[in-house]
Amino acid sequence: MSQKEKGFTLLEILVVIAVIGILVAILVPRFSGIQTDAKKKQAMADLKSLKMAVEMYKNNNNAYPAAAGWDTLLLAETSRVIDEVPNDPFGTTKYSYDLDTATSGCYVIYSVGVDGSVGTITVGSDAVTASGAGADNIWVSNCKTGTHNP
């Protein structure tokens, strides 16, 4: 009498592995796109909060915070809007802030964006320009015009 052995054949195991591989190949790119979109939305929400904090600082002090130490100045406010300056979701540092030193009236707060590179962010008398590697930067500003802002 022969006993029939129980188990899976090599062919069945290979078919299951192939199906799993196909599913992974389809789902992984979609998942990474979702992560990037979530980071962009997080950056925009953070930047809007930071812009509100900068405007509150201006209302209380009759001037925008200087670029050097801007985050410390925002956190030192008694009527502060934020408890901390968050880290940029696309980098390992905090968001950046630049103020037009000629007029002290136009500023930009920005994230390095998806590529993680600052590139060139220029803040002028009433305009912001992002170019080069920084063309994908995400930013907010009180300037009237800008050449890029997703």
C-alpha positions as CSV (number, residue, x, y, z in Angstrom):
1,M,0.0,0.0,0.0
2,S,1.4,3.4,-0.9
3,Q,0.7,6.4,1.1
4,K,0.0,9.7,-0.7
5,E,2.2,12.4,0.8
6,K,0.5,15.7,1.7
7,G,2.1,19.1,0.8
8,F,2.6,21.5,-2.1
9,T,4.4,20.8,-5.3
10,L,7.3,22.9,-6.4
11,L,5.1,24.3,-9.3
12,E,2.4,25.5,-6.9
13,I,5.0,27.3,-4.7
14,L,6.5,29.0,-7.7
15,V,3.1,30.2,-8.9
16,V,2.3,31.7,-5.5
17,I,5.7,33.4,-5.4
18,A,5.1,34.8,-8.9
19,V,1.7,36.2,-8.0
20,I,3.1,37.8,-4.8
21,G,5.9,39.4,-6.9
22,I,3.5,40.8,-9.4
23,L,1.3,42.3,-6.6
24,V,4.4,43.9,-5.0
25,A,5.6,45.3,-8.3
26,I,2.2,47.0,-8.8
27,L,1.7,48.3,-5.2
28,V,5.1,49.6,-4.2
29,P,5.3,52.5,-6.8
30,R,1.7,53.6,-5.8
31,F,2.7,53.6,-2.2
32,S,5.7,55.8,-2.7
33,G,3.6,58.3,-4.6
34,I,1.2,58.4,-1.7
35,Q,4.0,59.1,0.7
36,T,5.3,62.0,-1.5
37,D,1.8,63.5,-1.7
38,A,1.4,63.2,2.1
39,K,4.8,65.0,2.7
40,K,3.8,67.8,0.3
41,K,0.5,68.3,2.2
42,Q,2.3,68.2,5.5
43,A,4.8,70.8,4.3
44,M,2.1,73.1,3.1
45,A,0.2,72.9,6.4
46,D,3.4,73.5,8.3
47,L,4.3,76.5,6.1
48,K,0.9,78.1,6.5
49,S,1.2,77.8,10.3
50,L,4.7,79.3,10.2
51,K,3.4,82.2,8.0
52,M,0.7,82.9,10.5
53,A,3.3,82.9,13.3
54,V,5.5,85.3,11.3
55,E,2.5,87.6,10.7
56,M,1.6,87.5,14.4
57,Y,5.3,88.4,15.2
58,K,5.0,91.4,12.8
59,N,1.8,92.6,14.4
60,N,3.4,92.5,17.9
61,N,6.8,93.9,17.0
62,N,6.1,96.2,14.0
63,A,8.7,94.3,12.0
64,Y,9.3,90.8,10.5
65,P,11.8,88.6,12.3
66,A,15.3,88.8,11.0
67,A,16.4,85.8,8.9
68,A,19.1,84.9,11.5
69,G,17.5,83.3,14.5
70,W,13.9,83.7,13.1
71,D,12.7,80.5,14.7
72,T,14.0,81.5,18.1
73,L,12.3,84.9,17.8
74,L,9.0,83.2,16.9
75,L,9.2,80.8,19.9
76,A,10.1,83.7,22.3
77,E,6.8,85.5,21.5
78,T,4.3,85.6,24.4
79,S,1.4,85.3,22.1
80,R,3.0,82.7,19.9
81,V,1.1,80.6,17.4
82,I,3.4,77.7,17.3
83,D,5.2,75.6,20.0
84,E,8.1,74.6,17.7
85,V,9.4,75.0,14.2
86,P,8.8,71.6,12.7
87,N,11.3,69.7,10.6
88,D,10.9,69.8,6.9
89,P,9.4,66.4,5.8
90,F,11.7,66.3,2.8
91,G,15.0,66.9,4.7
92,T,16.6,66.6,8.1
93,T,16.5,70.2,9.0
94,K,13.9,72.8,9.9
95,Y,12.2,74.9,7.3
96,S,14.1,77.9,5.9
97,Y,13.2,81.6,6.1
98,D,14.6,84.5,4.1
99,L,13.7,88.2,4.4
100,D,14.4,90.9,1.8
101,T,16.9,93.0,3.8
102,A,16.5,96.0,1.5
103,T,12.9,96.6,2.4
104,S,12.3,94.1,5.2
105,G,8.8,93.8,3.8
106,C,8.9,90.6,1.8
107,Y,9.8,87.2,3.2
108,V,9.6,83.6,2.1
109,I,9.4,80.4,4.2
110,Y,10.3,77.2,2.3
111,S,10.8,73.5,2.2
112,V,13.6,71.9,0.2
113,G,10.9,69.9,-1.7
114,V,10.9,66.4,-3.1
115,D,14.4,66.4,-4.5
116,G,15.8,67.6,-1.1
117,S,17.9,70.3,-2.7
118,V,17.4,74.0,-1.8
119,G,18.6,75.4,-5.2
120,T,18.1,79.1,-5.6
121,I,15.3,80.9,-3.7
122,T,15.4,84.7,-4.2
123,V,13.2,87.1,-2.3
124,G,13.1,90.6,-3.7
125,S,11.2,93.8,-3.1
126,D,7.9,92.1,-3.8
127,A,8.6,88.8,-5.6
128,V,9.9,85.4,-4.9
129,T,11.8,83.3,-7.5
130,A,12.7,79.6,-7.2
131,S,15.0,78.2,-9.8
132,G,17.6,75.5,-10.5
133,A,17.5,72.5,-8.1
134,G,15.1,74.5,-6.0
135,A,12.4,74.7,-8.6
136,D,10.4,72.0,-6.8
137,N,10.6,73.8,-3.4
138,I,7.4,74.3,-1.6
139,W,7.0,77.8,-0.1
140,V,4.8,80.5,1.3
141,S,5.4,84.2,1.2
142,N,3.8,87.6,1.7
143,C,5.2,88.8,-1.6
144,K,2.7,89.7,-4.3
145,T,4.3,87.6,-7.0
146,G,6.3,84.4,-7.4
147,T,7.5,82.3,-10.2
148,H,6.8,79.0,-8.5
149,N,4.7,77.7,-5.7
150,P,2.9,74.4,-6.0
